[in-house]
Amino acid sequence: MSTPVQFSDLDSVHLPDKPLHLAVGMFDGVHLGHQAVIGQAVTAARSENGYAAALTFWPHPSVLFRPQHRTLQIMTPEAKRRVIGRLGIEALITQ
């Protein structure tokens, strides 16, 4: 699959005028559960001539809510983008 279009925040998002199928999550590590969520968005978008996107977060929300106990990240944002792109996501929005 190709590398998804990257948006650095919600305000910068411009998507095609198609039904949006959005997977939302931290997706750090892109484990089998993450792949299932993303896969559902991709499958639904393809079946409805829609657009598959994922909304993720950087840094991890724990930086804001538990700064003294931050959650360590498995992947860099770029590595996450590559892996998610291989799953068929067309746009990756990082908030």
C-alpha positions as CSV (number, residue, x, y, z in Angstrom):
1,M,0.0,0.0,0.0
2,S,1.0,3.6,-0.3
3,T,2.0,6.1,2.3
4,P,-1.1,7.9,3.6
5,V,-1.5,11.7,3.4
6,Q,-0.4,13.2,6.7
7,F,-2.3,15.9,8.5
8,S,-0.7,17.4,11.6
9,D,-3.9,18.5,13.3
10,L,-7.7,18.5,12.8
11,D,-7.7,22.1,11.6
12,S,-5.5,21.2,8.6
13,V,-7.6,18.2,7.3
14,H,-9.0,18.4,3.8
15,L,-10.5,15.2,2.5
16,P,-12.3,14.2,-0.7
17,D,-16.1,14.5,-0.7
18,K,-16.7,10.8,-0.1
19,P,-18.1,8.9,2.9
20,L,-15.4,8.9,5.6
21,H,-14.5,5.8,7.5
22,L,-12.4,6.8,10.4
23,A,-10.4,4.6,12.8
24,V,-9.6,6.4,16.0
25,G,-6.9,5.3,18.5
26,M,-3.3,5.7,19.7
27,F,-2.3,2.8,17.5
28,D,1.1,2.6,19.1
29,G,2.7,-0.7,18.0
30,V,-0.1,-1.4,15.6
31,H,-0.9,-4.8,17.2
32,L,-3.5,-7.2,16.0
33,G,-6.3,-5.4,17.7
34,H,-5.3,-2.1,16.1
35,Q,-5.0,-3.8,12.7
36,A,-8.6,-5.1,13.1
37,V,-10.0,-1.6,13.9
38,I,-8.0,-0.1,11.0
39,G,-9.0,-3.0,8.7
40,Q,-12.7,-2.5,9.4
41,A,-12.4,1.2,8.3
42,V,-10.5,0.2,5.2
43,T,-12.9,-2.6,4.2
44,A,-16.0,-0.4,4.8
45,A,-14.5,2.5,2.8
46,R,-13.7,0.2,-0.1
47,S,-17.2,-1.3,-0.1
48,E,-18.9,2.1,-0.1
49,N,-16.5,3.9,-2.5
50,G,-15.4,5.9,0.6
51,Y,-12.2,7.2,2.1
52,A,-10.3,5.4,4.9
53,A,-8.5,7.6,7.4
54,A,-7.1,7.2,10.9
55,L,-7.0,9.7,13.8
56,T,-4.2,9.2,16.2
57,F,-2.4,11.3,18.8
58,W,1.2,12.6,19.5
59,P,2.4,12.8,22.1
60,H,0.5,10.2,24.1
61,P,-2.4,11.9,26.1
62,S,-0.6,10.8,29.3
63,V,1.8,13.7,28.8
64,L,-1.1,16.0,29.5
65,F,-3.0,14.0,32.1
66,R,-0.2,12.1,34.0
67,P,3.0,14.0,33.2
68,Q,4.9,12.3,36.0
69,H,3.8,8.8,34.6
70,R,4.0,9.2,30.9
71,T,3.3,6.2,28.7
72,L,6.4,5.2,26.7
73,Q,5.8,4.9,23.0
74,I,6.8,1.8,20.9
75,M,6.9,3.6,17.5
76,T,7.9,7.0,16.3
77,P,5.1,8.9,14.4
78,E,6.9,8.2,11.1
79,A,7.1,4.4,11.7
80,K,3.4,4.4,12.7
81,R,2.6,6.2,9.5
82,R,4.4,3.6,7.4
83,V,2.8,0.7,9.1
84,I,-0.7,2.1,9.0
85,G,-0.3,3.0,5.4
86,R,0.5,-0.6,4.6
87,L,-2.9,-1.5,6.0
88,G,-4.7,0.7,3.4
89,I,-5.3,3.9,5.3
90,E,-5.4,6.9,2.9
91,A,-4.9,9.7,5.4
92,L,-3.4,9.8,8.8
93,I,-4.5,12.7,11.1
94,T,-2.2,13.2,14.1
95,Q,-3.7,15.4,16.8
